[in-house]
Amino acid sequence: MTEPTAPVKPYYAHHIFFCLNERTNGEASCAQHNAQASFDRCKQQVRAAGLAGAGQVRVNKAGCLDRCAGGPVAVVYPEGVWYSYVDEHDIDEIVESHLKNGKVVERLVTPAHLGR
């Protein structure tokens, strides 16, 4: 019989991935919707709020996350909450509400049926 293991504490409390994929074949992609600027804004806001680092928040770039129809998109783990955002105000709200206070921004949640 094996002993139960203690739950492992995640290295980051929240990990947000921004799709920065750029398609060159004419198909829609997150990069066409200012995804890089939104990534940069999120990283800046997380740092300014003192949320960056181990035990807190990590902001990462990602390639295609295969949710192009909802783009631009970002996903927050460990919750697995997908966001579609439009501008820096949306990013600021995600940082303040979700990453800082643990409250999902319902109005920005990507509809479950949207894929590629």
Biopython code that builds the backbone (N, CA, C, O; Angstrom):
import numpy as np
from Bio.PDB.StructureBuilder import StructureBuilder

atoms = [
    (1, "MET", "N", (0.838, -1.177, 0.000)),
    (1, "MET", "CA", (0.000, 0.000, 0.000)),
    (1, "MET", "C", (0.885, 1.243, 0.000)),
    (1, "MET", "O", (1.847, 1.328, 0.763)),
    (2, "THR", "N", (0.555, 2.205, -0.858)),
    (2, "THR", "CA", (1.352, 3.422, -0.934)),
    (2, "THR", "C", (0.735, 4.523, -0.069)),
    (2, "THR", "O", (-0.479, 4.603, 0.120)),
    (3, "GLU", "N", (1.605, 5.340, 0.429)),
    (3, "GLU", "CA", (1.180, 6.457, 1.269)),
    (3, "GLU", "C", (0.643, 7.581, 0.376)),
    (3, "GLU", "O", (1.200, 7.846, -0.690)),
    (4, "PRO", "N", (-0.422, 8.233, 0.803)),
    (4, "PRO", "CA", (-0.893, 9.386, 0.009)),
    (4, "PRO", "C", (0.148, 10.486, 0.039)),
    (4, "PRO", "O", (0.817, 10.705, 1.048)),
    (5, "THR", "N", (0.273, 11.171, -1.080)),
    (5, "THR", "CA", (1.241, 12.263, -1.147)),
    (5, "THR", "C", (0.552, 13.576, -0.821)),
    (5, "THR", "O", (-0.634, 13.762, -1.091)),
    (6, "ALA", "N", (1.302, 14.456, -0.249)),
    (6, "ALA", "CA", (0.783, 15.783, 0.083)),
    (6, "ALA", "C", (0.585, 16.565, -1.207)),
    (6, "ALA", "O", (1.358, 16.404, -2.151)),
    (7, "PRO", "N", (-0.436, 17.406, -1.263)),
    (7, "PRO", "CA", (-0.618, 18.226, -2.467)),
    (7, "PRO", "C", (0.612, 19.085, -2.709)),
    (7, "PRO", "O", (1.208, 19.621, -1.775)),
    (8, "VAL", "N", (0.975, 19.205, -3.956)),
    (8, "VAL", "CA", (2.134, 20.011, -4.333)),
    (8, "VAL", "C", (1.675, 21.445, -4.566)),
    (8, "VAL", "O", (0.739, 21.691, -5.328)),
    (9, "LYS", "N", (2.329, 22.372, -3.918)),
    (9, "LYS", "CA", (2.014, 23.785, -4.110)),
    (9, "LYS", "C", (2.599, 24.224, -5.449)),
    (9, "LYS", "O", (3.780, 24.000, -5.713)),
    (10, "PRO", "N", (1.776, 24.851, -6.297)),
    (10, "PRO", "CA", (2.305, 25.287, -7.596)),
    (10, "PRO", "C", (3.380, 26.358, -7.419)),
    (10, "PRO", "O", (3.358, 27.128, -6.458)),
    (11, "TYR", "N", (4.306, 26.391, -8.348)),
    (11, "TYR", "CA", (5.379, 27.379, -8.293)),
    (11, "TYR", "C", (4.829, 28.796, -8.438)),
    (11, "TYR", "O", (5.302, 29.725, -7.783)),
    (12, "TYR", "N", (3.821, 28.951, -9.306)),
    (12, "TYR", "CA", (3.140, 30.234, -9.476)),
    (12, "TYR", "C", (1.687, 30.076, -9.052)),
    (12, "TYR", "O", (1.072, 29.045, -9.324)),
    (13, "ALA", "N", (1.140, 31.077, -8.397)),
    (13, "ALA", "CA", (-0.275, 31.053, -8.038)),
    (13, "ALA", "C", (-1.132, 31.167, -9.299)),
    (13, "ALA", "O", (-2.175, 30.522, -9.404)),
    (14, "HIS", "N", (-0.692, 31.985, -10.252)),
    (14, "HIS", "CA", (-1.368, 32.143, -11.545)),
    (14, "HIS", "C", (-0.308, 32.206, -12.634)),
    (14, "HIS", "O", (0.755, 32.806, -12.471)),
    (15, "HIS", "N", (-0.636, 31.566, -13.749)),
    (15, "HIS", "CA", (0.241, 31.560, -14.904)),
    (15, "HIS", "C", (-0.629, 31.947, -16.089)),
    (15, "HIS", "O", (-1.573, 31.229, -16.417)),
    (16, "ILE", "N", (-0.331, 33.069, -16.738)),
    (16, "ILE", "CA", (-1.137, 33.511, -17.877)),
    (16, "ILE", "C", (-0.316, 33.416, -19.157)),
    (16, "ILE", "O", (0.809, 33.908, -19.233)),
    (17, "PHE", "N", (-0.906, 32.771, -20.159)),
    (17, "PHE", "CA", (-0.278, 32.580, -21.461)),
    (17, "PHE", "C", (-1.036, 33.393, -22.498)),
    (17, "PHE", "O", (-2.258, 33.291, -22.602)),
    (18, "PHE", "N", (-0.310, 34.203, -23.270)),
    (18, "PHE", "CA", (-0.887, 34.990, -24.349)),
    (18, "PHE", "C", (-0.522, 34.359, -25.683)),
    (18, "PHE", "O", (0.655, 34.137, -25.969)),
    (19, "CYS", "N", (-1.529, 34.072, -26.497)),
    (19, "CYS", "CA", (-1.255, 33.612, -27.855)),
    (19, "CYS", "C", (-0.695, 34.791, -28.635)),
    (19, "CYS", "O", (-1.324, 35.845, -28.725)),
    (20, "LEU", "N", (0.497, 34.602, -29.200)),
    (20, "LEU", "CA", (1.124, 35.633, -30.030)),
    (20, "LEU", "C", (1.338, 35.118, -31.454)),
    (20, "LEU", "O", (2.130, 35.675, -32.214)),
    (21, "ASN", "N", (0.626, 34.058, -31.799)),
    (21, "ASN", "CA", (0.815, 33.427, -33.096)),
    (21, "ASN", "C", (0.468, 34.371, -34.241)),
    (21, "ASN", "O", (-0.513, 35.112, -34.187)),
    (22, "GLU", "N", (1.299, 34.321, -35.274)),
    (22, "GLU", "CA", (1.057, 35.112, -36.474)),
    (22, "GLU", "C", (1.038, 34.186, -37.677)),
    (22, "GLU", "O", (2.024, 33.510, -37.971)),
    (23, "ARG", "N", (-0.083, 34.161, -38.362)),
    (23, "ARG", "CA", (-0.208, 33.347, -39.577)),
    (23, "ARG", "C", (0.137, 34.208, -40.792)),
    (23, "ARG", "O", (-0.251, 35.373, -40.873)),
    (24, "THR", "N", (0.861, 33.623, -41.720)),
    (24, "THR", "CA", (1.248, 34.355, -42.919)),
    (24, "THR", "C", (0.421, 33.943, -44.127)),
    (24, "THR", "O", (0.620, 34.469, -45.222)),
    (25, "ASN", "N", (-0.512, 33.000, -43.939)),
    (25, "ASN", "CA", (-1.303, 32.496, -45.058)),
    (25, "ASN", "C", (-2.647, 33.208, -45.208)),
    (25, "ASN", "O", (-3.493, 32.769, -45.987)),
    (26, "GLY", "N", (-2.851, 34.297, -44.475)),
    (26, "GLY", "CA", (-4.099, 35.045, -44.588)),
    (26, "GLY", "C", (-5.160, 34.650, -43.578)),
    (26, "GLY", "O", (-6.169, 35.344, -43.447)),
    (27, "GLU", "N", (-4.960, 33.546, -42.856)),
    (27, "GLU", "CA", (-5.912, 33.149, -41.818)),
    (27, "GLU", "C", (-5.785, 34.085, -40.624)),
    (27, "GLU", "O", (-4.717, 34.636, -40.357)),
    (28, "ALA", "N", (-6.897, 34.254, -39.911)),
    (28, "ALA", "CA", (-6.897, 35.102, -38.713)),
    (28, "ALA", "C", (-5.937, 34.541, -37.666)),
    (28, "ALA", "O", (-5.792, 33.328, -37.518)),
    (29, "SER", "N", (-5.292, 35.446, -36.948)),
    (29, "SER", "CA", (-4.410, 35.031, -35.862)),
    (29, "SER", "C", (-4.357, 36.137, -34.802)),
    (29, "SER", "O", (-4.647, 37.300, -35.083)),
    (30, "CYS", "N", (-3.990, 35.757, -33.610)),
    (30, "CYS", "CA", (-3.971, 36.703, -32.488)),
    (30, "CYS", "C", (-3.003, 37.858, -32.713)),
    (30, "CYS", "O", (-3.269, 38.978, -32.278)),
    (31, "ALA", "N", (-1.900, 37.605, -33.379)),
    (31, "ALA", "CA", (-0.915, 38.665, -33.617)),
    (31, "ALA", "C", (-1.517, 39.818, -34.406)),
    (31, "ALA", "O", (-1.064, 40.955, -34.268)),
    (32, "GLN", "N", (-2.525, 39.554, -35.228)),
    (32, "GLN", "CA", (-3.171, 40.604, -36.019)),
    (32, "GLN", "C", (-4.045, 41.513, -35.153)),
    (32, "GLN", "O", (-4.536, 42.537, -35.627)),
    (33, "HIS", "N", (-4.237, 41.141, -33.894)),
    (33, "HIS", "CA", (-5.108, 41.894, -32.996)),
    (33, "HIS", "C", (-4.331, 42.497, -31.832)),
    (33, "HIS", "O", (-4.851, 42.614, -30.722)),
    (34, "ASN", "N", (-3.083, 42.879, -32.093)),
    (34, "ASN", "CA", (-2.273, 43.574, -31.084)),
    (34, "ASN", "C", (-1.941, 42.718, -29.864)),
    (34, "ASN", "O", (-1.808, 43.242, -28.758)),
    (35, "ALA", "N", (-1.808, 41.424, -30.053)),
    (35, "ALA", "CA", (-1.538, 40.524, -28.931)),
    (35, "ALA", "C", (-0.212, 40.839, -28.238)),
    (35, "ALA", "O", (-0.120, 40.742, -27.014)),
    (36, "GLN", "N", (0.804, 41.210, -28.996)),
    (36, "GLN", "CA", (2.102, 41.525, -28.386)),
    (36, "GLN", "C", (1.984, 42.714, -27.442)),
    (36, "GLN", "O", (2.548, 42.690, -26.348)),
    (37, "ALA", "N", (1.261, 43.752, -27.847)),
    (37, "ALA", "CA", (1.084, 44.927, -26.985)),
    (37, "ALA", "C", (0.315, 44.556, -25.715)),
    (37, "ALA", "O", (0.599, 45.079, -24.637)),
    (38, "SER", "N", (-0.652, 43.658, -25.845)),
    (38, "SER", "CA", (-1.426, 43.224, -24.676)),
    (38, "SER", "C", (-0.568, 42.398, -23.733)),
    (38, "SER", "O", (-0.661, 42.547, -22.515)),
    (39, "PHE", "N", (0.265, 41.530, -24.286)),
    (39, "PHE", "CA", (1.218, 40.764, -23.486)),
    (39, "PHE", "C", (2.135, 41.721, -22.717)),
    (39, "PHE", "O", (2.330, 41.580, -21.510)),
    (40, "ASP", "N", (2.696, 42.702, -23.446)),
    (40, "ASP", "CA", (3.602, 43.675, -22.820)),
    (40, "ASP", "C", (2.887, 44.446, -21.713)),
    (40, "ASP", "O", (3.459, 44.675, -20.647)),
    (41, "ARG", "N", (1.648, 44.843, -21.959)),
    (41, "ARG", "CA", (0.865, 45.578, -20.969)),
    (41, "ARG", "C", (0.644, 44.722, -19.719)),
    (41, "ARG", "O", (0.803, 45.204, -18.597)),
    (42, "CYS", "N", (0.279, 43.463, -19.915)),
    (42, "CYS", "CA", (0.031, 42.572, -18.781)),
    (42, "CYS", "C", (1.296, 42.409, -17.954)),
    (42, "CYS", "O", (1.259, 42.501, -16.727)),
    (43, "LYS", "N", (2.408, 42.168, -18.621)),
    (43, "LYS", "CA", (3.685, 41.998, -17.917)),
    (43, "LYS", "C", (4.015, 43.250, -17.097)),
    (43, "LYS", "O", (4.436, 43.154, -15.944)),
    (44, "GLN", "N", (3.821, 44.419, -17.706)),
    (44, "GLN", "CA", (4.095, 45.689, -17.026)),
    (44, "GLN", "C", (3.172, 45.869, -15.822)),
    (44, "GLN", "O", (3.625, 46.278, -14.754)),
    (45, "GLN", "N", (1.884, 45.567, -15.984)),
    (45, "GLN", "CA", (0.914, 45.757, -14.907)),
    (45, "GLN", "C", (1.161, 44.777, -13.755)),
    (45, "GLN", "O", (1.009, 45.138, -12.588)),
    (46, "VAL", "N", (1.539, 43.549, -14.082)),
    (46, "VAL", "CA", (1.844, 42.556, -13.048)),
    (46, "VAL", "C", (3.052, 43.013, -12.237)),
    (46, "VAL", "O", (3.044, 42.931, -11.009)),
    (47, "ARG", "N", (4.075, 43.488, -12.911)),
    (47, "ARG", "CA", (5.264, 43.999, -12.201)),
    (47, "ARG", "C", (4.909, 45.206, -11.341)),
    (47, "ARG", "O", (5.304, 45.278, -10.178)),
    (48, "ALA", "N", (4.166, 46.152, -11.909)),
    (48, "ALA", "CA", (3.807, 47.382, -11.186)),
    (48, "ALA", "C", (2.979, 47.080, -9.938)),
    (48, "ALA", "O", (3.061, 47.796, -8.940)),
    (49, "ALA", "N", (2.185, 46.017, -10.004)),
    (49, "ALA", "CA", (1.344, 45.640, -8.857)),
    (49, "ALA", "C", (2.113, 44.802, -7.840)),
    (49, "ALA", "O", (1.568, 44.438, -6.798)),
    (50, "GLY", "N", (3.379, 44.493, -8.136)),
    (50, "GLY", "CA", (4.181, 43.677, -7.225)),
    (50, "GLY", "C", (3.759, 42.219, -7.208)),
    (50, "GLY", "O", (3.943, 41.521, -6.211)),
    (51, "LEU", "N", (3.187, 41.760, -8.327)),
    (51, "LEU", "CA", (2.668, 40.386, -8.395)),
    (51, "LEU", "C", (3.603, 39.405, -9.092)),
    (51, "LEU", "O", (3.318, 38.207, -9.116)),
    (52, "ALA", "N", (4.701, 39.873, -9.654)),
    (52, "ALA", "CA", (5.589, 39.010, -10.437)),
    (52, "ALA", "C", (6.483, 38.158, -9.546)),
    (52, "ALA", "O", (6.954, 38.609, -8.502)),
    (53, "GLY", "N", (6.705, 36.927, -9.973)),
    (53, "GLY", "CA", (7.678, 36.085, -9.297)),
    (53, "GLY", "C", (7.103, 34.828, -8.686)),
    (53, "GLY", "O", (5.895, 34.594, -8.713)),
    (54, "ALA", "N", (7.991, 34.029, -8.137)),
    (54, "ALA", "CA", (7.629, 32.742, -7.541)),
    (54, "ALA", "C", (6.527, 32.917, -6.498)),
    (54, "ALA", "O", (6.567, 33.830, -5.673)),
    (55, "GLY", "N", (5.554, 32.031, -6.556)),
    (55, "GLY", "CA", (4.446, 32.071, -5.620)),
    (55, "GLY", "C", (3.374, 33.076, -5.996)),
    (55, "GLY", "O", (2.353, 33.187, -5.318)),
    (56, "GLN", "N", (3.606, 33.808, -7.079)),
    (56, "GLN", "CA", (2.661, 34.845, -7.486)),
    (56, "GLN", "C", (2.207, 34.628, -8.925)),
    (56, "GLN", "O", (1.462, 33.686, -9.196)),
    (57, "VAL", "N", (2.642, 35.482, -9.856)),
    (57, "VAL", "CA", (2.151, 35.455, -11.232)),
    (57, "VAL", "C", (3.303, 35.388, -12.224)),
    (57, "VAL", "O", (4.336, 36.033, -12.043)),
    (58, "ARG", "N", (3.108, 34.603, -13.266)),
    (58, "ARG", "CA", (4.050, 34.536, -14.387)),
    (58, "ARG", "C", (3.270, 34.840, -15.659)),
    (58, "ARG", "O", (2.204, 34.268, -15.888)),
    (59, "VAL", "N", (3.797, 35.739, -16.485)),
    (59, "VAL", "CA", (3.188, 36.112, -17.759)),
    (59, "VAL", "C", (4.067, 35.532, -18.856)),
    (59, "VAL", "O", (5.259, 35.832, -18.923)),
    (60, "ASN", "N", (3.478, 34.694, -19.727)),
    (60, "ASN", "CA", (4.246, 34.014, -20.761)),
    (60, "ASN", "C", (3.664, 34.193, -22.148)),
    (60, "ASN", "O", (2.455, 34.343, -22.325)),
    (61, "LYS", "N", (4.563, 34.172, -23.136)),
    (61, "LYS", "CA", (4.183, 34.125, -24.544)),
    (61, "LYS", "C", (3.845, 32.686, -24.897)),
    (61, "LYS", "O", (4.399, 31.747, -24.326)),
    (62, "ALA", "N", (2.932, 32.523, -25.843)),
    (62, "ALA", "CA", (2.606, 31.195, -26.353)),
    (62, "ALA", "C", (2.430, 31.286, -27.860)),
    (62, "ALA", "O", (2.115, 32.343, -28.408)),
    (63, "GLY", "N", (2.642, 30.158, -28.510)),
    (63, "GLY", "CA", (2.304, 30.047, -29.923)),
    (63, "GLY", "C", (0.799, 29.840, -30.017)),
    (63, "GLY", "O", (0.061, 30.184, -29.093)),
    (64, "CYS", "N", (0.355, 29.291, -31.109)),
    (64, "CYS", "CA", (-1.073, 29.102, -31.331)),
    (64, "CYS", "C", (-1.692, 28.260, -30.211)),
    (64, "CYS", "O", (-1.214, 27.172, -29.889)),
    (65, "LEU", "N", (-2.765, 28.795, -29.630)),
    (65, "LEU", "CA", (-3.500, 28.075, -28.586)),
    (65, "LEU", "C", (-4.773, 27.448, -29.151)),
    (65, "LEU", "O", (-5.572, 26.871, -28.413)),
    (66, "ASP", "N", (-4.954, 27.565, -30.471)),
    (66, "ASP", "CA", (-6.044, 26.912, -31.208)),
    (66, "ASP", "C", (-7.434, 27.404, -30.805)),
    (66, "ASP", "O", (-8.403, 26.647, -30.863)),
    (67, "ARG", "N", (-7.529, 28.654, -30.402)),
    (67, "ARG", "CA", (-8.829, 29.268, -30.091)),
    (67, "ARG", "C", (-8.983, 30.537, -30.937)),
    (67, "ARG", "O", (-9.513, 31.544, -30.467)),
    (68, "CYS", "N", (-8.521, 30.479, -32.178)),
    (68, "CYS", "CA", (-8.439, 31.637, -33.074)),
    (68, "CYS", "C", (-9.758, 32.382, -33.232)),
    (68, "CYS", "O", (-9.761, 33.608, -33.342)),
    (69, "ALA", "N", (-10.869, 31.668, -33.244)),
    (69, "ALA", "CA", (-12.176, 32.305, -33.438)),
    (69, "ALA", "C", (-12.515, 33.256, -32.300)),
    (69, "ALA", "O", (-13.364, 34.131, -32.466)),
    (70, "GLY", "N", (-11.876, 33.108, -31.159)),
    (70, "GLY", "CA", (-12.120, 33.993, -30.023)),
    (70, "GLY", "C", (-11.036, 35.023, -29.836)),
    (70, "GLY", "O", (-11.045, 35.777, -28.864)),
    (71, "GLY", "N", (-10.092, 35.057, -30.772)),
    (71, "GLY", "CA", (-8.887, 35.846, -30.590)),
    (71, "GLY", "C", (-9.074, 37.332, -30.582)),
    (71, "GLY", "O", (-10.044, 37.854, -31.131)),
    (72, "PRO", "N", (-8.144, 38.014, -29.960)),
    (72, "PRO", "CA", (-6.962, 37.461, -29.308)),
    (72, "PRO", "C", (-7.328, 36.831, -27.968)),
    (72, "PRO", "O", (-8.256, 37.269, -27.289)),
    (73, "VAL", "N", (-6.575, 35.791, -27.605)),
    (73, "VAL", "CA", (-6.882, 35.045, -26.385)),
    (73, "VAL", "C", (-5.674, 34.930, -25.470)),
    (73, "VAL", "O", (-4.519, 35.017, -25.886)),
    (74, "ALA", "N", (-6.010, 34.727, -24.188)),
    (74, "ALA", "CA", (-5.033, 34.400, -23.160)),
    (74, "ALA", "C", (-5.706, 33.392, -22.245)),
    (74, "ALA", "O", (-6.932, 33.379, -22.128)),
    (75, "VAL", "N", (-4.919, 32.551, -21.597)),
    (75, "VAL", "CA", (-5.474, 31.561, -20.678)),
    (75, "VAL", "C", (-4.723, 31.635, -19.357)),
    (75, "VAL", "O", (-3.498, 31.745, -19.328)),
    (76, "VAL", "N", (-5.484, 31.572, -18.253)),
    (76, "VAL", "CA", (-4.918, 31.647, -16.910)),
    (76, "VAL", "C", (-5.013, 30.280, -16.252)),
    (76, "VAL", "O", (-6.088, 29.683, -16.182)),
    (77, "TYR", "N", (-3.879, 29.795, -15.773)),
    (77, "TYR", "CA", (-3.828, 28.545, -15.014)),
    (77, "TYR", "C", (-3.417, 28.856, -13.591)),
    (77, "TYR", "O", (-2.721, 29.848, -13.373)),
    (78, "PRO", "N", (-3.811, 28.058, -12.610)),
    (78, "PRO", "CA", (-4.302, 26.691, -12.747)),
    (78, "PRO", "C", (-5.796, 26.576, -13.037)),
    (78, "PRO", "O", (-6.285, 25.464, -13.236)),
    (79, "GLU", "N", (-6.537, 27.678, -13.069)),
    (79, "GLU", "CA", (-7.977, 27.599, -13.259)),
    (79, "GLU", "C", (-8.388, 27.161, -14.658)),
    (79, "GLU", "O", (-9.454, 26.570, -14.835)),
    (80, "GLY", "N", (-7.553, 27.444, -15.653)),
    (80, "GLY", "CA", (-7.904, 27.118, -17.031)),
    (80, "GLY", "C", (-8.962, 28.058, -17.583)),
    (80, "GLY", "O", (-9.804, 27.644, -18.380)),
    (81, "VAL", "N", (-8.928, 29.327, -17.165)),
    (81, "VAL", "CA", (-9.896, 30.318, -17.632)),
    (81, "VAL", "C", (-9.345, 30.987, -18.887)),
    (81, "VAL", "O", (-8.244, 31.538, -18.886)),
    (82, "TRP", "N", (-10.139, 30.926, -19.960)),
    (82, "TRP", "CA", (-9.771, 31.533, -21.236)),
    (82, "TRP", "C", (-10.401, 32.910, -21.352)),
    (82, "TRP", "O", (-11.583, 33.092, -21.062)),
    (83, "TYR", "N", (-9.600, 33.874, -21.780)),
    (83, "TYR", "CA", (-10.087, 35.235, -21.972)),
    (83, "TYR", "C", (-9.908, 35.682, -23.417)),
    (83, "TYR", "O", (-8.898, 35.392, -24.059)),
    (84, "SER", "N", (-10.914, 36.393, -23.910)),
    (84, "SER", "CA", (-10.811, 37.157, -25.153)),
    (84, "SER", "C", (-10.814, 38.620, -24.726)),
    (84, "SER", "O", (-11.666, 39.035, -23.940)),
    (85, "TYR", "N", (-9.887, 39.388, -25.226)),
    (85, "TYR", "CA", (-9.747, 40.769, -24.791)),
    (85, "TYR", "C", (-9.668, 41.681, -26.001)),
    (85, "TYR", "O", (-9.409, 41.233, -27.118)),
    (86, "VAL", "N", (-9.894, 42.968, -25.765)),
    (86, "VAL", "CA", (-9.904, 43.924, -26.855)),
    (86, "VAL", "C", (-8.799, 44.969, -26.708)),
    (86, "VAL", "O", (-8.123, 45.304, -27.681)),
    (87, "ASP", "N", (-8.619, 45.479, -25.499)),
    (87, "ASP", "CA", (-7.697, 46.595, -25.332)),
    (87, "ASP", "C", (-6.996, 46.537, -23.977)),
    (87, "ASP", "O", (-7.160, 45.584, -23.215)),
    (88, "GLU", "N", (-6.214, 47.574, -23.696)),
    (88, "GLU", "CA", (-5.433, 47.599, -22.454)),
    (88, "GLU", "C", (-6.324, 47.658, -21.214)),
    (88, "GLU", "O", (-5.923, 47.203, -20.143)),
    (89, "HIS", "N", (-7.524, 48.211, -21.350)),
    (89, "HIS", "CA", (-8.448, 48.260, -20.213)),
    (89, "HIS", "C", (-8.878, 46.840, -19.813)),
    (89, "HIS", "O", (-9.021, 46.535, -18.629)),
    (90, "ASP", "N", (-9.082, 45.979, -20.823)),
    (90, "ASP", "CA", (-9.416, 44.576, -20.539)),
    (90, "ASP", "C", (-8.259, 43.890, -19.822)),
    (90, "ASP", "O", (-8.467, 43.145, -18.865)),
    (91, "ILE", "N", (-7.046, 44.143, -20.287)),
    (91, "ILE", "CA", (-5.859, 43.545, -19.662)),
    (91, "ILE", "C", (-5.734, 44.014, -18.221)),
    (91, "ILE", "O", (-5.469, 43.212, -17.325)),
    (92, "ASP", "N", (-5.926, 45.318, -17.994)),
    (92, "ASP", "CA", (-5.848, 45.857, -16.636)),
    (92, "ASP", "C", (-6.886, 45.193, -15.730)),
    (92, "ASP", "O", (-6.606, 44.909, -14.566)),
    (93, "GLU", "N", (-8.076, 44.948, -16.262)),
    (93, "GLU", "CA", (-9.129, 44.315, -15.473)),
    (93, "GLU", "C", (-8.784, 42.861, -15.149)),
    (93, "GLU", "O", (-9.055, 42.397, -14.041)),
    (94, "ILE", "N", (-8.197, 42.146, -16.091)),
    (94, "ILE", "CA", (-7.773, 40.761, -15.835)),
    (94, "ILE", "C", (-6.709, 40.739, -14.738)),
    (94, "ILE", "O", (-6.760, 39.905, -13.834)),
    (95, "VAL", "N", (-5.751, 41.653, -14.819)),
    (95, "VAL", "CA", (-4.693, 41.709, -13.806)),
    (95, "VAL", "C", (-5.288, 42.010, -12.435)),
    (95, "VAL", "O", (-5.018, 41.295, -11.470)),
    (96, "GLU", "N", (-6.082, 43.046, -12.347)),
    (96, "GLU", "CA", (-6.630, 43.470, -11.061)),
    (96, "GLU", "C", (-7.599, 42.445, -10.483)),
    (96, "GLU", "O", (-7.495, 42.075, -9.314)),
    (97, "SER", "N", (-8.524, 41.997, -11.290)),
    (97, "SER", "CA", (-9.576, 41.116, -10.783)),
    (97, "SER", "C", (-9.101, 39.674, -10.607)),
    (97, "SER", "O", (-9.234, 39.104, -9.524)),
    (98, "HIS", "N", (-8.551, 39.088, -11.662)),
    (98, "HIS", "CA", (-8.201, 37.664, -11.615)),
    (98, "HIS", "C", (-6.824, 37.410, -11.014)),
    (98, "HIS", "O", (-6.688, 36.647, -10.057)),
    (99, "LEU", "N", (-5.811, 38.045, -11.574)),
    (99, "LEU", "CA", (-4.453, 37.734, -11.136)),
    (99, "LEU", "C", (-4.146, 38.260, -9.735)),
    (99, "LEU", "O", (-3.381, 37.644, -8.993)),
    (100, "LYS", "N", (-4.736, 39.388, -9.377)),
    (100, "LYS", "CA", (-4.492, 39.967, -8.056)),
    (100, "LYS", "C", (-5.488, 39.461, -7.009)),
    (100, "LYS", "O", (-5.106, 39.127, -5.887)),
    (101, "ASN", "N", (-6.776, 39.407, -7.390)),
    (101, "ASN", "CA", (-7.821, 39.111, -6.408)),
    (101, "ASN", "C", (-8.518, 37.764, -6.594)),
    (101, "ASN", "O", (-9.405, 37.419, -5.814)),
    (102, "GLY", "N", (-8.126, 36.990, -7.625)),
    (102, "GLY", "CA", (-8.685, 35.652, -7.805)),
    (102, "GLY", "C", (-10.118, 35.602, -8.297)),
    (102, "GLY", "O", (-10.769, 34.562, -8.191)),
    (103, "LYS", "N", (-10.628, 36.713, -8.839)),
    (103, "LYS", "CA", (-12.011, 36.766, -9.316)),
    (103, "LYS", "C", (-12.020, 36.799, -10.843)),
    (103, "LYS", "O", (-11.445, 37.699, -11.455)),
    (104, "VAL", "N", (-12.679, 35.811, -11.453)),
    (104, "VAL", "CA", (-12.758, 35.713, -12.913)),
    (104, "VAL", "C", (-13.529, 36.917, -13.461)),
    (104, "VAL", "O", (-14.532, 37.340, -12.887)),
    (105, "VAL", "N", (-13.045, 37.457, -14.577)),
    (105, "VAL", "CA", (-13.720, 38.558, -15.267)),
    (105, "VAL", "C", (-14.686, 37.924, -16.261)),
    (105, "VAL", "O", (-14.333, 37.663, -17.411)),
    (106, "GLU", "N", (-15.895, 37.686, -15.807)),
    (106, "GLU", "CA", (-16.882, 36.931, -16.588)),
    (106, "GLU", "C", (-17.146, 37.531, -17.965)),
    (106, "GLU", "O", (-17.312, 36.786, -18.931)),
    (107, "ARG", "N", (-17.188, 38.833, -18.079)),
    (107, "ARG", "CA", (-17.519, 39.459, -19.361)),
    (107, "ARG", "C", (-16.450, 39.200, -20.432)),
    (107, "ARG", "O", (-16.720, 39.358, -21.623)),
    (108, "LEU", "N", (-15.250, 38.807, -20.020)),
    (108, "LEU", "CA", (-14.162, 38.562, -20.971)),
    (108, "LEU", "C", (-13.890, 37.083, -21.221)),
    (108, "LEU", "O", (-13.003, 36.747, -22.005)),
    (109, "VAL", "N", (-14.638, 36.192, -20.568)),
    (109, "VAL", "CA", (-14.403, 34.760, -20.741)),
    (109, "VAL", "C", (-14.762, 34.355, -22.169)),
    (109, "VAL", "O", (-15.842, 34.668, -22.670)),
    (110, "THR", "N", (-13.832, 33.652, -22.808)),
    (110, "THR", "CA", (-14.044, 33.168, -24.176)),
    (110, "THR", "C", (-15.146, 32.121, -24.174)),
    (110, "THR", "O", (-15.083, 31.172, -23.392)),
    (111, "PRO", "N", (-16.164, 32.268, -25.035)),
    (111, "PRO", "CA", (-17.221, 31.257, -25.088)),
    (111, "PRO", "C", (-16.636, 29.863, -25.347)),
    (111, "PRO", "O", (-15.739, 29.702, -26.175)),
    (112, "ALA", "N", (-17.144, 28.876, -24.641)),
    (112, "ALA", "CA", (-16.597, 27.512, -24.676)),
    (112, "ALA", "C", (-16.595, 26.907, -26.079)),
    (112, "ALA", "O", (-15.722, 26.099, -26.394)),
    (113, "HIS", "N", (-17.541, 27.276, -26.915)),
    (113, "HIS", "CA", (-17.653, 26.652, -28.236)),
    (113, "HIS", "C", (-16.650, 27.211, -29.258)),
    (113, "HIS", "O", (-16.475, 26.630, -30.329)),
    (114, "LEU", "N", (-15.996, 28.324, -28.937)),
    (114, "LEU", "CA", (-15.074, 28.916, -29.913)),
    (114, "LEU", "C", (-13.731, 28.196, -29.917)),
    (114, "LEU", "O", (-13.039, 28.120, -28.902)),
    (115, "GLY", "N", (-13.392, 27.684, -31.061)),
    (115, "GLY", "CA", (-12.107, 27.017, -31.248)),
    (115, "GLY", "C", (-11.356, 27.715, -32.352)),
    (115, "GLY", "O", (-11.203, 28.936, -32.346)),
    (116, "ARG", "N", (-10.899, 26.945, -33.278)),
    (116, "ARG", "CA", (-10.141, 27.515, -34.382)),
    (116, "ARG", "C", (-11.091, 27.884, -35.469)),
    (116, "ARG", "O", (-10.672, 28.388, -36.511)),
]
sb = StructureBuilder()
sb.init_structure("model")
sb.init_model(0)
sb.init_chain("A")
sb.init_seg("    ")
for serial, (resi, resn, name, xyz) in enumerate(atoms, 1):
    if name == "N":
        sb.init_residue(resn, " ", resi, " ")
    sb.init_atom(name, np.array(xyz, "f"), 0.0, 1.0, " ", f" {name:<3s}", serial, name[0])
structure = sb.get_structure()
